[in-house]
Amino acid sequence: MNPDNITTPVAASLGDVSTLFILLGLGTLLMRIREQYCWILVLLLLFFYGIAVVGAFIASEDQFTVEVLKHGWWAVLAAMSITTLSGFVLKSSMHKYPPIAAFQPLINGVGGNLVSVQASRISTGLHRSRKNQTRDPKSLWTYASPWHAFIVTRKSREVVKLRFTNEDSVAARILMGISIPGNLIFMNIIFMFDCGFVNTVRFTLTFLLVSLTQIILLLYFCQILVRVMWRLRIDPDSSAIPLLTAAGDLMGGVFLIGCFWLASNVYGMKVGQEYFPNQHFGVH
């Protein structure tokens, strides 16, 4: 069993769930005590600063984490900036289409997990090729081709006499394929819990289309970004995945707004704010 296909999405999902519950619990507590016990917030902030310093010192003593400590910050900070922007996009869209909040975790979760699997697979292959002293003879322009990302065949590989397999394009097609039944299953779960409007075939097809478009773009960017980082001697395991998942959050939010715009203005579905006068979906 390939751990790239299992551990990456599981770890990402557990991280999302644990972060949500910690943010909900701790945020609720801090909101209640911030006026009367402001000094507790200052102590808590200093405590986390202390943890950061101690953690950085421990990481600097380990040869496997010191590189991440030195060169992994920029990708994380860039990903945080992109994710923050996607949060503003989601917040503004929730004012106009309140039910969109129920579908945002689905489109971003599926896209982010699938592209994380692909990035981890490609990165593992690059590390393995370096260990075997095998150099990829293809230029970066080769990976800029959508044909290479999704459709390259064994025959075309033999023509250029490359020893590298076409497993990446096969994996990309598989990931695109499994996204469709996965989205259908979780869409039905969302409507089972009453997201505020009635589903239609047109809305389902539109959501599947925008989700698949997001995944295709992410997988395409993935094959370029991972190889560019590798050529620049940047470990894609620690840098590519945060950027790709953050880009997926932003694209997912924008595409989801387009999906609900079509549902409201073209399909005539009751998803606009005027149909939810007493529901704010977390936005005030």
N, C-alpha and C positions, 0 to 999 in steps of 0.2 A: 504494500500500500504506500503510495507516494505521499509523504507528509505535506508536500507543497499544496496538495489538493484538499487537505483536511485541516491542518493546524492554522493556516492563514485565515480562512473565513471564520473558523470557530473562535480564534483569539480576537478577531475584529468584532465579532458579534458580542462576545462576552464583555469586551471593553466598552461597547456602546451601552449595553444593558446596565453594567455596574456604574458607569459614569452617570447615566440617567437617574438611577436610584440614589446615588450619593449626592448628586446635584439637587434632587428633589428634597431629600431629607435635610441635608446640611443647609441648603438655601432657605428652606422654611424656618429652620431654627435661627439662623442668623438674621433673617428679616424680623423675627420677633424680639430679638435682644439688642438690635443695633442702636436703638434710641437710648435705652437705659444703661446698657453695659457696653458702650463703645470701646472701652479699653480691652475687652475680650477680643474684639476684631483685630486690634493692633497686635496683641500677643499671638493670635492665630496666624497673622501674616508673618510675623517674625519667626514663628515656629516653622512655617513652610520654607522661608528663606534659609533657615538653619538646615533643614532636611536637604535642600538643594545643594548647599555647600558640602555637607557630609557625603551625599551621593556622588557628587562630582569627584571628591577625593578618592572614594572607593573605586569608582570607575577608572580613574587615572592609574590605579595600581594593577589593573587587569589588562593584559595585552589584547584581549578580544573585545574590550569595550572602549579602550582609549581612543581608537580611531573614530568611533561614533561620537565620543565626547569632543574630539577636535573638529570633525568635519560634518557632523550630523545636524548641527543647529540650524543652518540656513534652510534646509528642506522643511524642517518642522515649523519654523517661524513663517515660511512662505505658505505652507499648508494651512496654518492657523489663520493667516490673513485672508486666504481664499475662502475658507470655511466661514469666517466672520462675515464676509461679503454675501455668501449664500444665505446666511442667517437673516441678514437685512432684506434680501430678496424674498425669502419665505415670509417674513413678518409683514411686509407690505402686501404680499399676495393674499395673506389670510384675511386682511380687511375686506378684500373684494370677493374672495371665494373661501369662506370659512371651512368647508369640508376638505380643502386641499391639505390640511394638517395631517389627516389620516393616511394620505397616500405618499407624503414626502419620505417617511422612513422606508417605505417599500421600494420606491424607485432608486433612492440613494443607497439603501442597503444591498439590494441585488447587484447594482452596477459596481459599487465599491468592492464587494466581496469577490465578484467574478474577475475584475481587473487585478485585484490583489493576488489571486491564484495565478493568473498569467504572468504577472511581474515576478512573482516568486519562482515560477518554473523557469523563466528565461534566465533569471539571475543565477539559479542553481546550475543551469547548463553552462553558463559562462564560467562560473567558478570551477566546474568539473573540467571544462576544456583547458583552462589554465593549469590545473593540476596535471592533466595528461599532456601538457605542452603542445596543445593543438591550437593554432591560431585561425580565427575566422577570416578567410580571404575576401569576404564581401565588403564592399564599401558601405558607408552610411546611407548613400543615396539609394542603395538596394532596399533598405528597410523603410524608405519613404514611400514605397510603392504599396498601394492597397492590395494589389495582386499578390505580392509577397506575404502580406499579413493574413490573407484569408483564403486565397485560391491556389497558391503555388503547388505544383504537382511534382511527383517523383521524376517524371520525364524531364521537366524543365530543370530540375536539380542536376540530373545527369548530364544535360547539355553543357552546363557551365562547369561540370566536373568538381562539384563541391562535396566534401565529406560530411557536411552538416545535414541533418535530416530535416524533413518538413513537419516535424512534430508541432511546432508553434502554430502553424496555420490550421492544422487539424484540431489542436486544442482550442483555438479561437472559435472555430465552427461549432465545436461541442459546447463551449460556454455560451455561445449565442443561442444554440438550440435549447439548452436546459433552462434558459431564462424565461422562455415562454410558458411552459407548464408551471414553473415556480411562481411567476407573476399571477397566473390564473388562480392558483390555489390560495395565495394570500389575498388576492382581490376578493374572492368569495368570503374569506374570513372577515375582512373589513366590512363587507356589506351585511354579513350575519350579525355583527354587533351594531348595526344601524349607524351609518356615517352621515345620515341626514338627507339623502336623496336616493332615488331608485335607479338601479343600474340598467343600462341598455347595451345592446350589441355594439352599437356605434361607439359608445364611450369605452367599452372594453377593447375594441380594436384600436381605437385612438391611443389609449394608454399603452397597449402592447407595442404600438408603433413607436411612440416617443421613447419608451423604455429601451426597445431594441436599438433605436438610433443612438441613444446615449451609450449603450454598451459597445456598439460598433466603433464609435469615435474613441472611446476609452481604450479599447483593445488596439486600435490603430496607433494612438499616441503612445501606448505602452511599448510596442516593439521599437519605436524610435527612441523614446526617452531612456529606456534601460540601456540600449546600446550606446547612446551618446554619453551617458554617465560612465559606462564601462570604459569607453575610449578616453575619457577625461580622468580616469583612475578614481572615480567616485563610486563607492559601494552602492549599487542600486537597491540592495536589500533594505538599507536604512534610509535611503533618500527618495527612491522612485515611488514607493507605495504611498507615503503621506501625500505627495504631490498629486498622484493619480486619483486617490480617494477624495481629496479636496476638490479637484477639478470635476469629479463625478458629482459631488454635492452641488456645485454651482450649476453645472449643465442640467442635472436632474431638476433643480428648482425652476430654471428657466423653461425647460421643456414641459414641466408639469403645469406651469402657468399657461402655456400655449394649449395644452390639452383641455384645461378647464375653460379657457376662453372659447374654444370651439364648442365645448359642451353647452356653454351659456348662450353664445351669440349665433351659433349655426344650428346646433341640435335642439335648442330651446329647452334645455334641462334646467331644473330649479336648483342651481348651485351658487347663485349670487347672494350677496349679503342681504338683499331685501327679503329673502326667504328665511333668514335666520336672525330676526330682530332681537331675540333675547339670548343669543349664543355668541360668545366671543372667542371660543376655542383658544383660550390662553392669551389673547391679545387685548390690551386695555388702552 
